[in-house]
Amino acid sequence: MQNKYTTPIKPTFCPGCGNFGIMQAMKDAFAQLNLPSEKIVISYDVGCNANMADFVNTYGFHGLHGRSVPPAVGVKLANHNLTSIALIGDGGFYGEGAQHFLSLMRGNHDITVLVHDNQRYSLTTGQMSPTTPKGTITVSTPEGAIEEPINPLAVSLVNHCTFAARGFAGDVVHLQDLIVKGIEHKGFSLIEILQPCVIWNKERSYEWYRERVYKLENEGYAADNRQEALTKAQQQDKLAIGVFYKEEKKAYHQEVSSLDNGPLVEQAINRIDIGKLLEEFK
């Protein structure tokens, strides 16, 4: 089943890259949901993760750096019968694309955003990113990072996100389940993915994460309390993975009156009369 989402092109990620696990989990999620390849659109950013456009057999679109999320929103508004997914790194989404991170959650657009978070700009030799811990030495911070790192989940939870989750690239089955739940959720789904980078972030290896991650569902956690979710998101000694918070409310496209009669791509445009709109300019 999964093979229909795989192209003949061999992946070119570094051996051991967390992208392998993320890509596998995503394809397995598609298979579990039995999604037709032609009904999936993935909007790719710039970075190592964006190479998946060559390896994943669905429709794809390459955005500019930090800008893969707006095209995913546009896809959903044009045809809300499609499954719209954005792939982006921590640098792109929380750095260059921070305004999209902040604004699109507020509208509860029905897209799933998979953030590959390795705390680096790894495609360009491992410079610090917005999630790099303070004091970390990188090629761009030889004396240690001065800035404090952003807490993406905490930001999302105080900014109206209706589905906030975190996964680990080293646990493919668990990540697959999160992606399935994110796609099924009707609204903005943020899935922050802890991704080891074996080249530029050797400190946070698979072993480092396995010693610290734990699953929220194993503790009987209920993802219906935003304040409790915020407390979990701010935990530093251990790293929770799972669904932190989920809320059901109307997605953006469900509140746009022009979409009441169906997706824009299915609406006739030959009977649109803009004459009245032009009257004031005569």
C-alpha positions as CSV (number, residue, x, y, z in Angstrom):
1,M,0.0,0.0,0.0
2,Q,2.7,2.4,0.9
3,N,4.6,1.9,-2.4
4,K,2.1,4.1,-4.3
5,Y,3.4,7.1,-2.3
6,T,7.1,6.3,-3.3
7,T,8.8,7.5,-6.4
8,P,11.7,5.6,-8.1
9,I,14.2,8.2,-7.0
10,K,16.5,7.1,-4.2
11,P,16.6,9.4,-1.2
12,T,19.7,11.5,-0.8
13,F,19.5,12.4,2.9
14,C,22.6,11.8,5.0
15,P,22.8,8.3,6.4
16,G,21.0,8.3,9.8
17,C,19.1,11.6,9.0
18,G,15.8,12.0,10.9
19,N,14.2,12.8,7.6
20,F,14.0,9.1,6.8
21,G,11.8,8.4,9.8
22,I,9.6,11.4,9.1
23,M,9.1,10.5,5.5
24,Q,8.3,6.9,6.4
25,A,5.8,8.0,9.1
26,M,4.1,10.4,6.6
27,K,3.8,7.7,3.9
28,D,2.5,5.2,6.4
29,A,-0.1,7.7,7.6
30,F,-1.3,8.3,4.0
31,A,-1.6,4.5,3.6
32,Q,-3.5,4.1,6.9
33,L,-6.0,6.8,5.8
34,N,-6.1,5.3,2.3
35,L,-5.6,8.7,0.7
36,P,-5.4,8.8,-3.1
37,S,-2.0,10.2,-4.2
38,E,-3.8,12.7,-6.5
39,K,-5.8,14.0,-3.5
40,I,-2.7,15.0,-1.5
41,V,-0.8,18.3,-2.0
42,I,2.4,18.8,-0.1
43,S,3.9,22.3,0.0
44,Y,7.6,22.1,0.5
45,D,9.9,24.7,2.0
46,V,13.7,25.1,1.3
47,G,16.0,22.8,3.3
48,C,17.0,19.2,3.5
49,N,13.4,18.1,4.2
50,A,12.3,19.7,0.9
51,N,14.1,17.0,-1.0
52,M,11.2,14.8,-0.2
53,A,9.5,16.4,-3.2
54,D,11.6,14.0,-5.3
55,F,10.8,10.9,-3.2
56,V,7.1,11.2,-2.3
57,N,4.6,10.4,-5.0
58,T,1.9,13.1,-4.5
59,Y,1.3,16.6,-5.9
60,G,3.9,19.0,-4.6
61,F,4.8,22.7,-4.6
62,H,8.1,24.3,-3.6
63,G,7.7,27.6,-1.7
64,L,10.4,30.1,-0.8
65,H,12.3,29.8,2.4
66,G,9.9,30.1,5.3
67,R,6.9,30.3,2.9
68,S,5.6,26.8,2.4
69,V,2.6,27.3,4.7
70,P,0.8,30.1,2.7
71,P,0.6,28.0,-0.5
72,A,-0.8,25.1,1.6
73,V,-3.5,27.4,2.8
74,G,-4.2,28.6,-0.7
75,V,-4.6,25.0,-1.9
76,K,-7.1,24.3,0.8
77,L,-9.1,27.5,0.0
78,A,-9.2,26.7,-3.7
79,N,-10.1,23.0,-3.2
80,H,-11.0,22.0,0.4
81,N,-11.5,18.4,-0.8
82,L,-7.8,18.0,-0.9
83,T,-5.5,17.0,1.9
84,S,-3.1,19.9,2.3
85,I,0.2,19.5,4.1
86,A,3.2,21.8,4.6
87,L,6.7,20.5,5.3
88,I,9.1,23.0,6.8
89,G,12.1,23.3,9.1
90,D,12.5,25.0,12.4
91,G,14.5,27.8,10.8
92,G,12.0,28.4,8.1
93,F,8.9,28.3,10.1
94,Y,10.0,29.9,13.4
95,G,12.5,32.3,11.7
96,E,11.8,33.6,8.2
97,G,8.2,32.4,8.3
98,A,7.3,33.4,11.8
99,Q,4.5,35.7,10.7
100,H,2.8,32.8,9.0
101,F,3.3,30.7,12.1
102,L,1.6,33.4,14.2
103,S,-1.2,34.5,11.8
104,L,-2.5,31.3,10.1
105,M,-3.2,29.5,13.4
106,R,-5.6,32.3,14.3
107,G,-7.7,31.6,11.3
108,N,-7.7,27.8,12.0
109,H,-6.9,27.0,8.4
110,D,-7.4,23.3,7.7
111,I,-3.8,22.2,7.0
112,T,-1.3,20.0,8.7
113,V,2.1,21.5,9.3
114,L,5.0,19.1,9.9
115,V,8.0,21.0,11.4
116,H,11.3,19.2,11.1
117,D,13.1,20.6,14.2
118,N,16.8,19.8,14.5
119,Q,17.7,23.2,16.1
120,R,19.9,24.1,13.1
121,Y,19.9,25.5,9.5
122,S,21.4,22.2,8.5
123,L,21.3,22.6,4.7
124,T,23.7,25.6,5.0
125,T,26.3,24.0,7.3
126,G,24.5,24.1,10.7
127,Q,24.0,27.8,11.7
128,M,21.9,28.4,14.8
129,S,18.1,28.5,14.3
130,P,15.3,30.0,16.5
131,T,15.2,26.7,18.5
132,T,18.9,26.4,19.2
133,P,19.5,26.3,23.0
134,K,21.3,29.4,24.5
135,G,25.0,28.9,24.7
136,T,25.3,26.4,21.8
137,I,28.4,26.8,19.7
138,T,27.7,26.6,15.9
139,V,29.4,27.9,12.8
140,S,27.4,31.2,13.2
141,T,27.8,31.4,17.0
142,P,31.4,30.4,17.7
143,E,31.2,31.9,21.2
144,G,27.8,30.4,21.9
145,A,24.3,31.4,21.0
146,I,23.2,34.5,22.9
147,E,19.5,34.4,22.2
148,E,17.1,32.2,24.2
149,P,15.3,29.5,22.0
150,I,11.7,29.8,21.0
151,N,9.2,27.3,22.5
152,P,7.1,26.5,19.5
153,L,4.4,24.5,21.3
154,A,4.0,27.1,24.0
155,V,3.6,29.9,21.4
156,S,1.0,27.8,19.5
157,L,-1.0,27.1,22.6
158,V,-1.4,30.8,23.5
159,N,-2.1,31.7,19.9
160,H,-5.3,29.7,19.2
161,C,-3.8,26.5,17.7
162,T,-6.6,23.9,17.7
163,F,-4.2,20.9,17.3
164,A,-0.8,21.0,18.9
165,A,1.4,17.9,19.0
166,R,5.0,16.8,19.2
167,G,6.6,13.7,17.8
168,F,10.1,12.1,17.5
169,A,11.7,11.0,14.2
170,G,13.1,8.0,16.0
171,D,9.7,6.6,16.8
172,V,8.1,6.1,13.4
173,V,4.9,4.3,14.5
174,H,4.1,6.9,17.1
175,L,4.8,9.7,14.7
176,Q,2.6,8.0,12.1
177,D,-0.3,8.1,14.6
178,L,0.2,11.8,15.2
179,I,0.2,12.6,11.5
180,V,-3.0,10.6,11.0
181,K,-4.7,12.5,13.8
182,G,-3.4,15.8,12.5
183,I,-4.8,15.1,9.0
184,E,-8.1,14.0,10.4
185,H,-8.4,17.1,12.5
186,K,-10.5,19.8,10.9
187,G,-8.4,22.9,11.5
188,F,-4.8,24.0,11.9
189,S,-2.6,21.0,13.0
190,L,0.9,21.7,14.2
191,I,3.1,18.7,14.6
192,E,6.5,19.7,16.0
193,I,9.0,16.9,15.2
194,L,12.2,16.3,17.2
195,Q,14.6,15.4,14.5
196,P,18.3,14.4,15.0
197,C,20.8,15.8,12.6
198,V,23.7,13.5,12.6
199,I,26.0,16.0,10.9
200,W,25.4,19.4,12.5
201,N,23.9,18.6,15.8
202,K,25.7,15.6,17.2
203,E,24.9,16.6,20.8
204,R,21.2,15.7,20.3
205,S,21.5,12.2,19.0
206,Y,18.8,9.5,18.8
207,E,20.2,8.2,22.1
208,W,20.0,11.7,23.7
209,Y,16.3,12.0,22.8
210,R,15.4,8.4,23.8
211,E,16.7,9.1,27.3
212,R,14.4,12.1,27.6
213,V,11.2,11.6,25.6
214,Y,8.1,10.1,27.1
215,K,4.6,9.6,25.7
216,L,1.7,11.7,27.1
217,E,-0.8,9.0,26.4
218,N,1.1,6.6,28.7
219,E,0.3,8.9,31.6
220,G,-3.4,9.0,31.0
221,Y,-3.0,12.6,29.7
222,A,-6.2,14.2,28.2
223,A,-5.5,16.8,25.5
224,D,-8.4,19.1,26.4
225,N,-6.9,21.5,28.8
226,R,-4.9,24.4,27.2
227,Q,-3.3,25.4,30.5
228,E,-2.1,21.9,31.3
229,A,-0.8,21.6,27.8
230,L,1.2,24.7,28.3
231,T,2.7,23.3,31.5
232,K,3.8,20.2,29.6
233,A,5.2,22.3,26.7
234,Q,7.4,24.2,29.1
235,Q,8.9,21.1,30.7
236,Q,12.6,21.0,30.3
237,D,14.0,18.0,32.1
238,K,12.0,15.6,30.0
239,L,10.4,16.0,26.6
240,A,6.8,14.9,26.1
241,I,5.6,13.6,22.8
242,G,2.0,13.1,21.7
243,V,-1.0,15.4,21.3
244,F,-0.7,18.3,23.8
245,Y,-4.0,20.0,22.9
246,K,-7.0,19.5,20.6
247,E,-10.1,21.7,20.2
248,E,-13.0,21.3,17.8
249,K,-14.2,24.4,16.1
250,K,-14.9,25.5,12.5
251,A,-12.1,25.7,10.1
252,Y,-11.4,28.9,8.1
253,H,-12.9,27.6,4.8
254,Q,-16.1,26.6,6.7
255,E,-16.8,30.2,7.6
256,V,-16.2,31.7,4.1
257,S,-19.7,32.3,2.5
258,S,-18.3,32.0,-1.1
259,L,-17.4,28.4,-0.3
260,D,-20.8,27.4,0.8
261,N,-21.6,26.0,-2.7
262,G,-18.4,24.0,-2.8
263,P,-14.7,24.5,-3.6
264,L,-13.7,27.4,-5.8
265,V,-12.4,25.0,-8.5
266,E,-15.8,23.5,-8.9
267,Q,-17.7,26.8,-9.1
268,A,-18.6,28.3,-12.5
269,I,-16.9,31.6,-13.2
270,N,-18.7,32.4,-16.5
271,R,-21.8,33.8,-14.7
272,I,-19.9,36.2,-12.4
273,D,-21.0,39.8,-12.9
274,I,-18.7,42.4,-11.5
275,G,-20.5,45.3,-13.2
276,K,-22.0,46.6,-9.9
277,L,-18.5,46.6,-8.3
278,L,-17.2,48.8,-11.1
279,E,-20.0,51.4,-11.1
280,E,-18.3,53.5,-8.4
281,F,-15.2,53.9,-10.6
282,K,-17.1,55.3,-13.6
